[in-house]
Amino acid sequence: MRRTAVVWVFIYQQKTYNINIKDEPDTVKTVCDISFRKDITMIGAIAGDIIGSVYEWNNIKTKEFELFSARCFFTDDTVLTVALAYSILTGTPYVDNLKKFYRFYPDSGYGGGFHRWAKSVNSKPYNSWGNGAAMRISPVGYAYDDLDTVLQKAAEFTEITHNHPEGIKGGQATAAAIFLARKGKSKDEIKDFIETEFQYDLSRHVDEIRPFYKFNESSQETVPQAIRAFIDSNGFEDAIRTAVSLGGDTDTLACITGGIAQAFYGGVPDPVANKVYEILDKRLGKITREFMKEFCEGI
Ligand SMILES: [Mg+2]
């Protein structure tokens, strides 16, 4: 894990966004064009969350399943990912937006620690090593243009709640994998970097992991498995199917895998992206589109 002090310059030009998140999701006007690019950001993570949502409590150890069923829904992974995208877009504090989005979507499957934190007045981090850090971090991998800044921002956004070393490590490793994939690094290069910098063991193929993998909400037992699911995939959809096939916390596994897979494979297939937007409400869809319009260029 790279935790050295980093001097960085925030060159992103702040803009004013027409995003009124107080609007009711069903009544707010859409301000962005609904035009899809193949290299859009963050949809991969959200797609993974939505596709994995129905298998968290009903694990299937196979890659053969209906990709989007009528029971699919977005969960806390999506809500907190979009809250982070909103913070980056607007320059408003993530601590405030985490609580704001929690109030918008109070029943999205948060862990007990996050529920308590979101309702707290003092907002002190609760030393979590949960996989919630990695599930929400994908916008960082897309928004910043050098590795040191990605690692620094990943740590900053994570330690608001998940200030345990394993929580920070999970957030940084996920953001770094997305960044490296986005920059055209090979799977071997990404694997080597993650193993060297974060000491995750990525040596086992998913076929070796799958038979023994069980539900585990820790960062250290979710992030390496999700990265390995990406390594063993042959395309975006296959990456999501591979993550879900491991079982366990499927929405979060597939969310982490999906963020990396999108960056590596150069996008999310249009049918998947279109379905994601059907399932997101207008508020989440609007912020997601604004984020991708800002950060998709040149990826
Ligand atoms: Mg979830």
Boltz pocket constraint, residues with backbone or C-beta under 6 A from the ligand:
constraints:
  - pocket:
      binder: B
      contacts: [[A, 75], [A, 76], [A, 77], [A, 108], [A, 109], [A, 251], [A, 252]]
      max_distance: 6.0
